[in-house]
Amino acid sequence: MNFSSGKPVGVLGSNMVSSEGCMSQCDEYGNLLFYSNGKHIYDRNSTLISSSLAANPSATQSCIAVPDPNPAS
């Protein structure tokens, strides 16, 4: 799941179900870290991490990922 070629690569076997609002987060090398439809968060292996989000997957902006400005060392 690397984007080093500069071209997007599809993720096969994804659990993503969303009409509109969704997000994905990658590291600085383009490797997928996690993704969400605003209700569920999945890791790079499509394993459910959390289902505690309350957004509607059909909302155009149902979720956003923001890096922690003070990550634990």
PEPE-V379084 format. One record per backbone hydrogen bond with DSSP energy under -0.5 kcal/mol. CO is the residue of the C=O (numbers start at 1). NH is the residue of the N-H. Records with the same first field share a line. If there is no record, write none. Layout:
CO=NH, NH
This chain:
1=32
3=6
10=12
11=14
23=36
25=33, 34
27=30
29=3
31=27
33=44
34=25
35=42
36=23
38=55
39=53
40=37, 38
41=49, 50
42=35
43=46
47=43
50=41
55=57
56=59
57=20, 21
59=21, 62
68=71
